[in-house]
Amino acid sequence: MARNLLKNPSGEEQLEFWELTENGGSQWKVEDMPGDCGHDFCSDGVTKYFVTSFELCMKRQVIDILAEDYSPEQLDAQPAVTVEDWYCGRTDCGCTYLMTVCLLDENHELIQDFKPEPVTLDPDSDDCSWKQVSHTFSDYGPGLRYISFEHGGQDAKFWDGWFGVRVTRSSVTVEV
């Protein structure tokens, strides 16, 4: 089974290993599951999540795949790269979720990306429970050396505090 190349995917180490690319409002925070007006996670073992604020909050990790013990030959064979993320909202405030994952070459030039449309969760029409987004890259050509994983969002009502989207159990795997 392929291992998760993201470090600290659920906030067990607060914001360690994440680059805060946007940190608006009350800024990023880590909370314990299920949190105020929240939902328990759908599987055991996930006890924390990251939560965004009333202004845009985005965080990123750039994975050096060669440093993770993959060879250039393995990567040039175009192994499947699977990214997953889990997000939810509060039951009392809507929010927006954003995600961008980029496959990059040795010069950090874009090979291929996955950028789904922003997701808006509205507690008036959605239960705002945990939802998964997943994508597998294939046939992207040789040269993969880095993977940039970025996600985040904000709340929809601009309430002061941490009422925005919640994210946890993010993963990036390379199947060789």
Backbone as JSON Lines, residues from 0, in Angstrom:
{"i":0,"aa":"M","n":[0.85,-1.2,0.0],"ca":[0.0,0.0,0.0],"c":[0.88,1.25,0.0]}
{"i":1,"aa":"A","n":[0.56,2.2,-0.83],"ca":[1.34,3.43,-0.92],"c":[1.15,4.26,0.34]}
{"i":2,"aa":"R","n":[2.22,4.94,0.73],"ca":[2.15,5.77,1.94],"c":[1.79,7.21,1.59]}
{"i":3,"aa":"N","n":[1.18,7.87,2.57],"ca":[0.82,9.27,2.4],"c":[2.09,10.12,2.46]}
{"i":4,"aa":"L","n":[2.33,10.9,1.42],"ca":[3.52,11.75,1.36],"c":[3.31,13.1,2.04]}
{"i":5,"aa":"L","n":[2.08,13.44,2.4],"ca":[1.84,14.68,3.13],"c":[2.17,14.47,4.6]}
{"i":6,"aa":"K","n":[2.83,15.45,5.17],"ca":[3.13,15.41,6.61],"c":[2.04,16.17,7.36]}
{"i":7,"aa":"N","n":[1.66,15.65,8.53],"ca":[0.66,16.3,9.37],"c":[-0.65,16.54,8.62]}
{"i":8,"aa":"P","n":[-1.27,15.5,8.08],"ca":[-2.45,15.68,7.24],"c":[-3.73,16.04,7.99]}
{"i":9,"aa":"S","n":[-3.74,15.88,9.32],"ca":[-4.98,16.14,10.08],"c":[-4.8,17.1,11.24]}
{"i":10,"aa":"G","n":[-3.66,17.76,11.32],"ca":[-3.48,18.77,12.35],"c":[-2.99,18.26,13.69]}
{"i":11,"aa":"E","n":[-2.56,17.0,13.75],"ca":[-2.05,16.46,15.02],"c":[-0.84,17.25,15.52]}
{"i":12,"aa":"E","n":[-0.12,17.87,14.6],"ca":[1.05,18.69,14.96],"c":[0.79,20.17,14.68]}
{"i":13,"aa":"Q","n":[-0.44,20.59,14.95],"ca":[-0.88,21.96,14.68],"c":[-0.63,22.3,13.21]}
{"i":14,"aa":"L","n":[0.09,23.37,12.9],"ca":[0.3,23.77,11.5],"c":[1.69,23.4,10.99]}
{"i":15,"aa":"E","n":[2.41,22.57,11.74],"ca":[3.75,22.13,11.35],"c":[3.72,21.52,9.95]}
{"i":16,"aa":"F","n":[4.73,21.81,9.14],"ca":[4.94,21.31,7.78],"c":[4.09,22.02,6.72]}
{"i":17,"aa":"W","n":[3.16,22.88,7.1],"ca":[2.3,23.57,6.13],"c":[2.79,24.99,5.93]}
{"i":18,"aa":"E","n":[2.83,25.43,4.68],"ca":[3.11,26.82,4.33],"c":[1.77,27.53,4.21]}
{"i":19,"aa":"L","n":[1.58,28.57,4.99],"ca":[0.32,29.32,4.95],"c":[0.4,30.33,3.82]}
{"i":20,"aa":"T","n":[-0.27,30.04,2.72],"ca":[-0.19,30.91,1.54],"c":[-1.21,32.04,1.61]}
{"i":21,"aa":"E","n":[-2.3,31.83,2.32],"ca":[-3.28,32.89,2.64],"c":[-3.7,32.62,4.09]}
{"i":22,"aa":"N","n":[-3.68,33.66,4.9],"ca":[-3.97,33.45,6.32],"c":[-4.8,34.62,6.85]}
{"i":23,"aa":"G","n":[-5.94,34.84,6.2],"ca":[-6.76,36.0,6.52],"c":[-7.66,35.83,7.73]}
{"i":24,"aa":"G","n":[-8.3,36.9,8.08],"ca":[-9.27,36.89,9.17],"c":[-8.64,36.52,10.49]}
{"i":25,"aa":"S","n":[-9.23,35.55,11.16],"ca":[-8.69,35.08,12.43],"c":[-7.61,34.03,12.21]}
{"i":26,"aa":"Q","n":[-7.29,33.74,10.96],"ca":[-6.23,32.84,10.54],"c":[-6.58,31.37,10.77]}
{"i":27,"aa":"W","n":[-5.71,30.5,10.25],"ca":[-5.89,29.06,10.4],"c":[-5.86,28.65,11.87]}
{"i":28,"aa":"K","n":[-6.58,27.58,12.17],"ca":[-6.6,27.04,13.53],"c":[-6.81,25.52,13.44]}
{"i":29,"aa":"V","n":[-6.37,24.79,14.46],"ca":[-6.64,23.35,14.56],"c":[-7.6,23.16,15.72]}
{"i":30,"aa":"E","n":[-8.65,22.34,15.49],"ca":[-9.65,22.07,16.52],"c":[-9.84,20.56,16.66]}
{"i":31,"aa":"D","n":[-10.42,20.16,17.8],"ca":[-10.72,18.76,18.06],"c":[-12.07,18.39,17.45]}
{"i":32,"aa":"M","n":[-12.14,17.2,16.91],"ca":[-13.36,16.65,16.33],"c":[-14.4,16.45,17.43]}
{"i":33,"aa":"P","n":[-15.68,16.72,17.28],"ca":[-16.32,17.22,16.06],"c":[-16.39,18.75,16.01]}
{"i":34,"aa":"G","n":[-15.99,19.44,17.08],"ca":[-16.04,20.89,17.1],"c":[-17.45,21.42,17.28]}
{"i":35,"aa":"D","n":[-17.57,22.73,17.51],"ca":[-18.88,23.36,17.64],"c":[-19.66,23.21,16.35]}
{"i":36,"aa":"C","n":[-20.93,22.84,16.45],"ca":[-21.82,22.72,15.29],"c":[-21.2,21.87,14.19]}
{"i":37,"aa":"G","n":[-20.5,20.79,14.6],"ca":[-19.8,19.96,13.62],"c":[-20.27,18.53,13.61]}
{"i":38,"aa":"H","n":[-19.58,17.73,12.83],"ca":[-19.89,16.32,12.66],"c":[-18.67,15.48,13.02]}
{"i":39,"aa":"D","n":[-18.9,14.31,13.62],"ca":[-17.81,13.37,13.82],"c":[-17.31,12.89,12.46]}
{"i":40,"aa":"F","n":[-16.04,12.52,12.42],"ca":[-15.47,11.99,11.18],"c":[-16.0,10.59,10.94]}
{"i":41,"aa":"C","n":[-16.03,10.2,9.68],"ca":[-16.67,8.94,9.28],"c":[-15.84,7.69,9.51]}
{"i":42,"aa":"S","n":[-14.63,7.82,10.07],"ca":[-13.84,6.64,10.43],"c":[-13.02,6.95,11.68]}
{"i":43,"aa":"D","n":[-12.63,5.91,12.37],"ca":[-11.87,6.08,13.61],"c":[-10.47,6.62,13.33]}
{"i":44,"aa":"G","n":[-9.87,7.2,14.34],"ca":[-8.49,7.63,14.25],"c":[-8.28,9.08,13.87]}
{"i":45,"aa":"V","n":[-9.29,9.75,13.35],"ca":[-9.14,11.16,13.0],"c":[-9.78,11.97,14.12]}
{"i":46,"aa":"T","n":[-8.96,12.7,14.86],"ca":[-9.44,13.41,16.05],"c":[-9.33,14.93,15.94]}
{"i":47,"aa":"K","n":[-8.66,15.41,14.88],"ca":[-8.47,16.86,14.72],"c":[-8.72,17.26,13.27]}
{"i":48,"aa":"Y","n":[-8.91,18.56,13.07],"ca":[-9.07,19.11,11.72],"c":[-8.54,20.54,11.73]}
{"i":49,"aa":"F","n":[-8.23,21.03,10.54],"ca":[-7.86,22.43,10.33],"c":[-9.14,23.19,10.01]}
{"i":50,"aa":"V","n":[-9.25,24.44,10.49],"ca":[-10.44,25.24,10.19],"c":[-10.02,26.64,9.74]}
{"i":51,"aa":"T","n":[-10.78,27.16,8.77],"ca":[-10.5,28.47,8.2],"c":[-11.37,29.54,8.85]}
{"i":52,"aa":"S","n":[-11.09,30.77,8.47],"ca":[-11.71,31.93,9.1],"c":[-12.63,32.66,8.11]}
{"i":53,"aa":"F","n":[-12.9,33.93,8.41],"ca":[-13.84,34.72,7.61],"c":[-13.21,35.36,6.38]}
{"i":54,"aa":"E","n":[-11.88,35.36,6.3],"ca":[-11.2,35.77,5.08],"c":[-10.46,34.55,4.55]}
{"i":55,"aa":"L","n":[-10.04,34.6,3.3],"ca":[-9.45,33.45,2.66],"c":[-8.26,32.9,3.44]}
{"i":56,"aa":"C","n":[-8.27,31.6,3.67],"ca":[-7.18,30.87,4.31],"c":[-6.81,29.71,3.39]}
{"i":57,"aa":"M","n":[-5.54,29.66,2.96],"ca":[-5.04,28.58,2.11],"c":[-3.71,28.1,2.7]}
{"i":58,"aa":"K","n":[-3.47,26.79,2.61],"ca":[-2.19,26.25,3.06],"c":[-1.7,25.22,2.06]}
{"i":59,"aa":"R","n":[-0.35,25.06,2.01],"ca":[0.25,24.24,0.96],"c":[1.44,23.45,1.51]}
{"i":60,"aa":"Q","n":[1.62,22.28,0.89],"ca":[2.86,21.53,1.03],"c":[3.35,21.21,-0.37]}
{"i":61,"aa":"V","n":[4.66,21.35,-0.57],"ca":[5.29,20.93,-1.82],"c":[6.16,19.73,-1.48]}
{"i":62,"aa":"I","n":[5.82,18.59,-2.08],"ca":[6.51,17.33,-1.79],"c":[7.63,17.14,-2.8]}
{"i":63,"aa":"D","n":[8.85,16.94,-2.31],"ca":[10.0,16.58,-3.13],"c":[9.99,15.05,-3.22]}
{"i":64,"aa":"I","n":[9.51,14.51,-4.33],"ca":[9.28,13.07,-4.41],"c":[10.59,12.28,-4.41]}
{"i":65,"aa":"L","n":[11.65,12.83,-4.99],"ca":[12.95,12.14,-4.95],"c":[13.43,12.01,-3.5]}
{"i":66,"aa":"A","n":[13.17,13.01,-2.68],"ca":[13.58,12.95,-1.27],"c":[12.76,11.92,-0.49]}
{"i":67,"aa":"E","n":[11.67,11.45,-1.08],"ca":[10.82,10.44,-0.44],"c":[11.17,9.02,-0.92]}
{"i":68,"aa":"D","n":[12.39,8.88,-1.47],"ca":[12.94,7.57,-1.88],"c":[12.32,6.98,-3.13]}
{"i":69,"aa":"Y","n":[11.84,7.83,-4.03],"ca":[11.43,7.37,-5.35],"c":[12.55,7.74,-6.33]}
{"i":70,"aa":"S","n":[12.81,6.89,-7.3],"ca":[13.87,7.16,-8.27],"c":[13.32,7.92,-9.48]}
{"i":71,"aa":"P","n":[14.2,8.62,-10.21],"ca":[13.75,9.28,-11.44],"c":[13.12,8.28,-12.41]}
{"i":72,"aa":"E","n":[13.66,7.07,-12.47],"ca":[13.13,6.05,-13.38],"c":[11.71,5.65,-12.98]}
{"i":73,"aa":"Q","n":[11.48,5.49,-11.68],"ca":[10.12,5.17,-11.21],"c":[9.15,6.28,-11.58]}
{"i":74,"aa":"L","n":[9.56,7.51,-11.38],"ca":[8.67,8.65,-11.65],"c":[8.45,8.86,-13.14]}
{"i":75,"aa":"D","n":[9.47,8.62,-13.95],"ca":[9.33,8.79,-15.39],"c":[8.44,7.72,-16.01]}
{"i":76,"aa":"A","n":[8.18,6.64,-15.28],"ca":[7.25,5.6,-15.74],"c":[5.8,6.03,-15.52]}
{"i":77,"aa":"Q","n":[5.59,7.25,-15.02],"ca":[4.27,7.85,-14.84],"c":[3.36,7.03,-13.9]}
{"i":78,"aa":"P","n":[3.82,6.77,-12.68],"ca":[2.95,6.04,-11.75],"c":[1.7,6.85,-11.42]}
{"i":79,"aa":"A","n":[0.63,6.15,-11.06],"ca":[-0.59,6.84,-10.65],"c":[-0.3,7.66,-9.4]}
{"i":80,"aa":"V","n":[-0.75,8.9,-9.41],"ca":[-0.64,9.79,-8.25],"c":[-2.07,10.1,-7.83]}
{"i":81,"aa":"T","n":[-2.41,9.69,-6.6],"ca":[-3.77,9.9,-6.1],"c":[-3.76,10.92,-4.98]}
{"i":82,"aa":"V","n":[-4.65,11.9,-5.08],"ca":[-4.81,12.91,-4.05],"c":[-6.22,12.79,-3.48]}
{"i":83,"aa":"E","n":[-6.31,12.95,-2.17],"ca":[-7.6,12.91,-1.5],"c":[-7.63,13.99,-0.44]}
{"i":84,"aa":"D","n":[-8.83,14.47,-0.18],"ca":[-9.01,15.46,0.88],"c":[-10.43,15.3,1.42]}
{"i":85,"aa":"W","n":[-10.6,15.63,2.67],"ca":[-11.91,15.6,3.32],"c":[-12.23,17.01,3.81]}
{"i":86,"aa":"Y","n":[-13.45,17.45,3.6],"ca":[-13.86,18.79,4.02],"c":[-15.3,18.74,4.53]}
{"i":87,"aa":"C","n":[-15.65,19.71,5.37],"ca":[-17.03,19.86,5.84],"c":[-17.23,21.29,6.3]}
{"i":88,"aa":"G","n":[-18.48,21.61,6.6],"ca":[-18.82,22.92,7.13],"c":[-19.5,22.79,8.48]}
{"i":89,"aa":"R","n":[-19.76,23.9,9.08],"ca":[-20.54,23.95,10.32],"c":[-22.02,23.9,9.97]}
{"i":90,"aa":"T","n":[-22.83,23.48,10.93],"ca":[-24.27,23.43,10.69],"c":[-24.94,24.8,10.86]}
{"i":91,"aa":"D","n":[-24.16,25.82,11.26],"ca":[-24.74,27.15,11.47],"c":[-24.17,28.24,10.56]}
{"i":92,"aa":"C","n":[-23.23,27.89,9.67],"ca":[-22.62,28.91,8.82],"c":[-22.1,28.26,7.55]}
{"i":93,"aa":"G","n":[-22.45,28.81,6.42],"ca":[-21.96,28.29,5.15],"c":[-20.49,28.57,4.95]}
{"i":94,"aa":"C","n":[-19.9,27.9,3.97],"ca":[-18.47,28.09,3.7],"c":[-18.14,27.68,2.27]}
{"i":95,"aa":"T","n":[-16.93,28.01,1.86],"ca":[-16.41,27.64,0.55],"c":[-15.13,26.85,0.73]}
{"i":96,"aa":"Y","n":[-15.0,25.77,-0.06],"ca":[-13.81,24.91,-0.04],"c":[-13.11,25.02,-1.39]}
{"i":97,"aa":"L","n":[-11.77,25.13,-1.35],"ca":[-10.94,25.25,-2.55],"c":[-9.79,24.25,-2.47]}
{"i":98,"aa":"M","n":[-9.38,23.74,-3.64],"ca":[-8.26,22.8,-3.69],"c":[-7.56,22.93,-5.03]}
{"i":99,"aa":"T","n":[-6.22,22.88,-5.0],"ca":[-5.42,22.83,-6.22],"c":[-4.23,21.9,-5.97]}
{"i":100,"aa":"V","n":[-4.06,20.92,-6.84],"ca":[-2.91,20.02,-6.76],"c":[-2.19,20.1,-8.1]}
{"i":101,"aa":"C","n":[-0.86,20.3,-8.05],"ca":[-0.06,20.43,-9.27],"c":[1.07,19.42,-9.28]}
{"i":102,"aa":"L","n":[1.23,18.75,-10.42],"ca":[2.41,17.93,-10.67],"c":[3.44,18.83,-11.32]}
{"i":103,"aa":"L","n":[4.66,18.82,-10.77],"ca":[5.7,19.75,-11.2],"c":[6.97,19.0,-11.62]}
{"i":104,"aa":"D","n":[7.72,19.58,-12.54],"ca":[9.0,18.99,-12.97],"c":[10.13,19.51,-12.07]}
{"i":105,"aa":"E","n":[11.36,19.19,-12.45],"ca":[12.52,19.54,-11.61],"c":[12.7,21.05,-11.45]}
{"i":106,"aa":"N","n":[12.15,21.84,-12.38],"ca":[12.23,23.3,-12.3],"c":[10.96,23.92,-11.71]}
{"i":107,"aa":"H","n":[10.12,23.08,-11.12],"ca":[8.84,23.49,-10.55],"c":[7.89,24.05,-11.61]}
{"i":108,"aa":"E","n":[8.08,23.62,-12.87],"ca":[7.17,23.99,-13.95],"c":[5.99,23.01,-13.95]}
{"i":109,"aa":"L","n":[4.81,23.52,-14.28],"ca":[3.6,22.71,-14.26],"c":[3.6,21.62,-15.34]}
{"i":110,"aa":"I","n":[3.32,20.4,-14.91],"ca":[3.1,19.28,-15.84],"c":[1.6,19.08,-16.03]}
{"i":111,"aa":"Q","n":[0.88,18.99,-14.91],"ca":[-0.57,18.78,-14.94],"c":[-1.14,19.24,-13.61]}
{"i":112,"aa":"D","n":[-2.39,19.69,-13.6],"ca":[-2.99,20.09,-12.33],"c":[-4.41,19.57,-12.21]}
{"i":113,"aa":"F","n":[-4.88,19.59,-10.99],"ca":[-6.26,19.24,-10.65],"c":[-6.79,20.38,-9.79]}
{"i":114,"aa":"K","n":[-7.79,21.08,-10.32],"ca":[-8.36,22.23,-9.62],"c":[-9.87,22.17,-9.78]}
{"i":115,"aa":"P","n":[-10.55,21.41,-8.89],"ca":[-12.0,21.33,-9.01],"c":[-12.64,22.7,-8.76]}
{"i":116,"aa":"E","n":[-13.87,22.84,-9.24],"ca":[-14.61,24.07,-8.99],"c":[-14.75,24.27,-7.48]}
{"i":117,"aa":"P","n":[-14.75,25.53,-7.01],"ca":[-14.99,25.76,-5.58],"c":[-16.32,25.13,-5.15]}
{"i":118,"aa":"V","n":[-16.31,24.58,-3.95],"ca":[-17.52,23.96,-3.39],"c":[-18.08,24.89,-2.33]}
{"i":119,"aa":"T","n":[-19.36,25.23,-2.44],"ca":[-20.02,26.03,-1.42],"c":[-20.96,25.13,-0.62]}
{"i":120,"aa":"L","n":[-20.78,25.11,0.69],"ca":[-21.65,24.35,1.58],"c":[-22.59,25.33,2.27]}
{"i":121,"aa":"D","n":[-23.88,25.05,2.19],"ca":[-24.9,25.89,2.79],"c":[-25.73,25.03,3.74]}
{"i":122,"aa":"P","n":[-25.71,25.33,5.04],"ca":[-26.46,24.5,5.98],"c":[-27.97,24.51,5.75]}
{"i":123,"aa":"D","n":[-28.49,25.47,4.97],"ca":[-29.92,25.49,4.66],"c":[-30.29,24.42,3.63]}
{"i":124,"aa":"S","n":[-29.3,23.94,2.85],"ca":[-29.6,22.97,1.8],"c":[-28.68,21.75,1.83]}
{"i":125,"aa":"D","n":[-27.79,21.67,2.81],"ca":[-26.81,20.59,2.88],"c":[-26.57,20.28,4.35]}
{"i":126,"aa":"D","n":[-26.31,19.04,4.69],"ca":[-26.06,18.71,6.1],"c":[-24.65,19.09,6.55]}
{"i":127,"aa":"C","n":[-23.81,19.52,5.59],"ca":[-22.45,20.0,5.88],"c":[-21.58,18.94,6.54]}
{"i":128,"aa":"S","n":[-21.9,17.65,6.34],"ca":[-21.08,16.57,6.92],"c":[-19.82,16.39,6.08]}
{"i":129,"aa":"W","n":[-18.91,15.54,6.57],"ca":[-17.63,15.32,5.91],"c":[-17.84,14.71,4.52]}
{"i":130,"aa":"K","n":[-17.16,15.31,3.54],"ca":[-17.22,14.85,2.15],"c":[-15.79,14.68,1.64]}
{"i":131,"aa":"Q","n":[-15.62,13.74,0.73],"ca":[-14.29,13.47,0.18],"c":[-14.19,13.95,-1.26]}
{"i":132,"aa":"V","n":[-13.04,14.51,-1.59],"ca":[-12.7,14.8,-2.97],"c":[-11.46,13.97,-3.28]}
{"i":133,"aa":"S","n":[-11.44,13.35,-4.46],"ca":[-10.34,12.47,-4.83],"c":[-10.07,12.6,-6.31]}
{"i":134,"aa":"H","n":[-8.8,12.46,-6.68],"ca":[-8.42,12.52,-8.1],"c":[-7.16,11.69,-8.29]}
{"i":135,"aa":"T","n":[-7.1,10.96,-9.4],"ca":[-5.89,10.2,-9.74],"c":[-5.33,10.73,-11.05]}
{"i":136,"aa":"F","n":[-4.06,11.14,-11.0],"ca":[-3.34,11.58,-12.19],"c":[-2.75,10.36,-12.89]}
{"i":137,"aa":"S","n":[-2.83,10.34,-14.22],"ca":[-2.18,9.29,-15.0],"c":[-1.85,9.85,-16.38]}
{"i":138,"aa":"D","n":[-0.96,9.18,-17.1],"ca":[-0.58,9.61,-18.46],"c":[-0.19,11.09,-18.52]}
{"i":139,"aa":"Y","n":[0.62,11.51,-17.58],"ca":[1.0,12.92,-17.51],"c":[2.38,13.18,-18.11]}
{"i":140,"aa":"G","n":[3.06,12.14,-18.59],"ca":[4.37,12.3,-19.21],"c":[5.5,12.19,-18.2]}
{"i":141,"aa":"P","n":[6.73,12.06,-18.68],"ca":[7.88,11.95,-17.77],"c":[8.24,13.29,-17.15]}
{"i":142,"aa":"G","n":[9.07,13.25,-16.13],"ca":[9.62,14.46,-15.54],"c":[9.07,14.85,-14.18]}
{"i":143,"aa":"L","n":[8.07,14.11,-13.66],"ca":[7.5,14.46,-12.35],"c":[8.58,14.4,-11.27]}
{"i":144,"aa":"R","n":[8.71,15.48,-10.48],"ca":[9.66,15.5,-9.38],"c":[9.06,16.1,-8.1]}
{"i":145,"aa":"Y","n":[8.04,16.94,-8.25],"ca":[7.41,17.59,-7.09],"c":[5.89,17.54,-7.24]}
{"i":146,"aa":"I","n":[5.21,17.55,-6.1],"ca":[3.76,17.67,-6.08],"c":[3.4,18.79,-5.12]}
{"i":147,"aa":"S","n":[2.64,19.76,-5.61],"ca":[2.15,20.86,-4.77],"c":[0.69,20.58,-4.42]}
{"i":148,"aa":"F","n":[0.39,20.51,-3.12],"ca":[-0.97,20.26,-2.63],"c":[-1.39,21.49,-1.84]}
{"i":149,"aa":"E","n":[-2.46,22.16,-2.29],"ca":[-2.93,23.37,-1.61],"c":[-4.45,23.3,-1.46]}
{"i":150,"aa":"H","n":[-4.92,23.7,-0.27],"ca":[-6.37,23.71,-0.04],"c":[-6.72,24.75,1.02]}
{"i":151,"aa":"G","n":[-8.03,25.01,1.14],"ca":[-8.5,25.96,2.14],"c":[-9.86,26.5,1.77]}
{"i":152,"aa":"G","n":[-10.13,27.72,2.2],"ca":[-11.41,28.36,1.94],"c":[-11.7,29.43,2.97]}
{"i":153,"aa":"Q","n":[-13.0,29.64,3.21],"ca":[-13.43,30.65,4.17],"c":[-14.91,30.47,4.46]}
{"i":154,"aa":"D","n":[-15.4,31.2,5.47],"ca":[-16.84,31.12,5.75],"c":[-17.6,32.04,4.79]}
{"i":155,"aa":"A","n":[-18.91,31.85,4.75],"ca":[-19.74,32.59,3.79],"c":[-20.4,33.82,4.41]}
{"i":156,"aa":"K","n":[-20.32,33.97,5.72],"ca":[-21.01,35.07,6.38],"c":[-20.06,36.11,6.97]}
{"i":157,"aa":"F","n":[-18.74,35.88,6.83],"ca":[-17.73,36.8,7.34],"c":[-17.87,37.01,8.84]}
{"i":158,"aa":"W","n":[-18.2,35.94,9.57],"ca":[-18.28,36.0,11.02],"c":[-16.87,35.95,11.6]}
{"i":159,"aa":"D","n":[-16.63,36.79,12.6],"ca":[-15.33,36.82,13.26],"c":[-15.11,35.5,13.99]}
{"i":160,"aa":"G","n":[-13.98,34.86,13.73],"ca":[-13.68,33.58,14.37],"c":[-13.43,32.5,13.34]}
{"i":161,"aa":"W","n":[-13.69,31.24,13.72],"ca":[-13.38,30.1,12.88],"c":[-14.67,29.39,12.47]}
{"i":162,"aa":"F","n":[-15.37,29.99,11.5],"ca":[-16.65,29.48,11.02],"c":[-16.53,28.95,9.58]}
{"i":163,"aa":"G","n":[-15.32,28.89,9.05],"ca":[-15.11,28.49,7.66],"c":[-15.0,26.99,7.48]}
{"i":164,"aa":"V","n":[-14.57,26.61,6.29],"ca":[-14.46,25.19,5.95],"c":[-13.45,24.5,6.85]}
{"i":165,"aa":"R","n":[-13.72,23.23,7.12],"ca":[-12.85,22.37,7.93],"c":[-12.26,21.32,6.98]}
{"i":166,"aa":"V","n":[-10.97,21.03,7.14],"ca":[-10.3,20.04,6.31],"c":[-9.49,19.09,7.17]}
{"i":167,"aa":"T","n":[-9.41,17.83,6.75],"ca":[-8.63,16.84,7.49],"c":[-8.31,15.64,6.6]}
{"i":168,"aa":"R","n":[-7.46,14.8,7.07],"ca":[-7.07,13.53,6.43],"c":[-6.73,13.69,4.95]}
{"i":169,"aa":"S","n":[-5.96,14.7,4.65],"ca":[-5.49,14.94,3.29],"c":[-4.44,13.88,2.96]}
{"i":170,"aa":"S","n":[-4.36,13.5,1.69],"ca":[-3.32,12.54,1.33],"c":[-2.87,12.69,-0.12]}
{"i":171,"aa":"V","n":[-1.61,12.34,-0.33],"ca":[-1.01,12.26,-1.66],"c":[-0.23,10.95,-1.68]}
{"i":172,"aa":"T","n":[-0.56,10.07,-2.61],"ca":[0.15,8.8,-2.73],"c":[0.64,8.61,-4.15]}
{"i":173,"aa":"V","n":[1.8,7.94,-4.28],"ca":[2.37,7.6,-5.57],"c":[2.45,6.08,-5.64]}
{"i":174,"aa":"E","n":[1.77,5.49,-6.63],"ca":[1.71,4.03,-6.76],"c":[2.8,3.55,-7.7]}
{"i":175,"aa":"V","n":[3.86,2.97,-7.16],"ca":[4.94,2.42,-8.02],"c":[4.88,0.91,-8.03]}
